[in-house]
Every structure is written in C-alpha cells, then in structure tokens.
Amino acid sequence: MIGATGDLAARKLIPALYNLSVDGLLPRGGDIVGVAPSPWADDVFRDHAKAGVTQFSRTGISEPAFRDFAKRLRYVSAGANGDLGPLRSALTRDHRLVYLAVRPSSLYPLIKGLATAGLAEGTSIVAEKPFGHNLVSARALNVALHKVVPEERIFRIDHYLGKETVQNLLVFRFGNSLFERVWNRDAIAQVEITVAESLGVEHRGAFYEETGAIRDIVQNHLMQLLMVATMEPPTSFDAEAIRNEKIQVLRALNPVNPKDVVRGQYSGGTVDGMQVTGYRHETGVARDSDTETYAAMRLNIDSWRWSGVPFLIRTGKRLKARDTRIVIVFRDAPLQLFRQYGVQHVDNNQLVVHIQPDEGIALSFVAKRPGPDVMTQTVGMNFSYGTSFKSSPPEAYERLLHDALNADHTLFIREDEVERGWEVLQPVLDNPPHVAMYKSGSWGPEGAGRIAKPRHWHDPVDLHLTGGGGA
Ligand code: BG6
C-alpha cells in the first residue's frame, strides 16, 4: 500500500482490509506492507492503522480481531521521488498487489520506481483515480504502466463501482423484464444523475486545486454511473462482456460542448446548521482560485436507444445535502384526459435510484385522491435496502480490494474506458466556462437551470423515498 500514511489509507483502505480480515476474506498468510516516505517503525504504522479502524470501520473494532489483523502489518519507508528500492528486500513473496494510493502527480514516478526497483515481475497494480489529468497524460500513464505490467494486471479503481446500489442497478435492469422494456428514448424524456455532497474540500485543499470537480468526480464517478445506467445488456456477466458494453456508451457520447457546462465554486454559507467558509479560504487553496467545486453538464448519447434524450449530470461540494441519485423522468401521458375535471397537469412518472445516503429505488406515479371529485396526486412505491435487507452492505473498498486480490476485473476501469472518458471531457478542460459562485448550503449556481431547459433539474428535496414529486 503506497501512500500508507495518507488520508485514503486511514479512512478507507485499512478499515476495508480489517473488515475483510474479520470476514476471513483475505488470502491466507501474506503481509500488508505500508509504504510512504515518513520514517515510521512497524509499531507506529500499527497504531496508525488502529486509529483508522477505530474511527472509520463500519463494524467498529474488536481487540482480538485487530490483534489478529495487525500481525500482517509491516511498514517500509520508501517512495520519495519514486524511489522504491528499500521495498525490494522487504518483500518476500513472488506475487503482490501494489495499491497506489497517491496523488495523480506521483503516479508516474512511482510506476517507474517499481520497474527500477526490479519489482515488475509478479506485481499487479491498483491505481487510484483520477487516472491522469487529461487525455494526453492518461495515455502517457497507460503507456508507462504497460511497460511495467500488462493490462491483465492493472486495476484502475473507481469506488463508485463497488457500491452495492450501483451494482444493483445492473441487476434491476437486467434481472427484471418489466423495466428494460421502457428503458429507452420511446419512454424516457430525461435522465439526471446527481452526486451532491454537503462536505467541503476538508483538509484536501491542495489536492483539490490540482483536480476540481470535473476531474475528481465527473470523469470517473459520474461517467461510471452514466455507463451503468445506459449500457446495452451484456452477453454474460463476465468482466469483459460488461466492460465491452460500458465502453460503447462512451463511444456514443458526443464530446461535451463547453456551452452545455456550468462550473461553480462555493462561497461561505450555512450547511447542516453550521456556518462554513468559502472555498477560497480553505487551507491549501489560492485566494483567487478558479477551480470548480461544482460542475453540471448536458450530454447526448448518439445511439439507437438514447438518441434525443438529454442526460443531465451534476456534482458539487457544500451543497444542501449529501445525496447521490439517478432520476429517470418518463414521458408525458399522451392525452390530458382529466382536464374536464379541472386537472390541468399530471406529473410524469419518475424512477429514482437512490445511491446514498438512503439506498433504494422509488417509482412515482399518479393516483386518484379518494372522494367524489377527480383529483390527482403523485404517490410512490418504494424499495429501501434498509427495510428489505436488514444487514449493512460492505463498504465499496472492501468489495473492490477483495475483487482485485482475486484478479476479477469486472468492477475496474479498462484502458480504453479511461481514455475515452477524458476525450469526451477534453473540450471543456481546454475551454472551461467561467466559474460562477454559489452559496454553501444551496443546490449550486443559479445558472445551472439553463442547461436543463426546457425541463428543469429535480433537486433532491423534490423527491424522497417516502413520496413522489412533480416533473
Ligand atoms: C472521492 C472524491 O473519489 O469521492 C471525493 O475524491 C469525494 O472528493 C468522494 O468526497 C465521495 O465519495 P462517497 O463515496 O462519499 O460519495
């Protein structure tokens, strides 16, 4: 685990490995070697791991289970300027999975460092997102990686693919015959995907200045959600069959027109009842920063299934609530039959896939209100994970680390996927529209409504698992 002293390791990777250990899902034997430039002893790393597990493990910590897990933990000080030499003598096994949990700018030197240290043989690599900074750098990274290890031993990670609800979307679409029949331009008027966060950039200001919302979320998490929601049925549930269909979506996606993009940056405001500072006052951020903390785009998929359907995607930090969802807005009913009773408008049917924080699927439709008059009301049918399955799902990183250890590529990003993802976004990276300010605690810049016209965005408050909303 290169980058072992960092934020991702403490919050996600170490707790995920601990829970895999608790569930007996780690390979027998085998060490977990933390690697970073800091001159730590094994014990310091174990204490650091314990603090991470205590604070972030979804199951909490059990002393005996942690003692058992900690027996595997070792630490090697290496990696400064890509020098991984000290790691060589510390690794005793022929095969290893090397997790590169580092900033995008450190990836390239570390990949070269693996080769220079003679560690290419027997190594598989897990590379964190964002993979590259643009199309050119992603291609260069792929070339550099392939000089060290072949594609079959590369796992480009996007933790959204490890979320249960995202995987369930595939089962929902391809395991039920009802929905797939209407999953196309004939029945669907608009698709929206929102990844809203109430958190700001926290202590990651310096990292965020290098990335911004488009590189941090749109190029990866939002693109992956889009692909899973719109891909054609694969011929089987194999890794390559699924990835072949996902890439077809990206190929059919028109490169984004900067006119169809809104970039925003949060100013101070109130979120969850707390007064918060604006982005430009966060630690590590330039006072005149132009980095976007919000991005919204309108996309078109030029395919037989989706031609003409607007896809609206957006993400932002310091928004009103944490809420990730896919909203499928169905077409209007062909006739307004109830006008004679004074009903001027009935809401469109909507299917909402709630990804977080409440995981579930909600279908809204119109019903007649009880009584002698014809009056309509939008109501909902809801499936919620919490109610139907009483156990908490594993964390995305648990699933993905387990899959990488078992060499299963299904939920990892292929070389062509990552490159095409950048290619689609390159026009906006080359010509970014100006950044509009939005208040922390709002739903983003007011101008975002422009790209949704003639329809509009459905802000998460419009629809909840327990009810329906207007179209
Ligand atoms: C990460 C981004 O990939 O995803 C973060 O780098 C973001 O900026 C995080 O906060 C969101 O993940 P989740 O699982 O909390 O939605």
Boltz pocket constraint, residues with backbone or C-beta under 6 A from the ligand:
constraints:
  - pocket:
      binder: B
      contacts: [[A, 197], [A, 216], [A, 324]]
      max_distance: 6.0
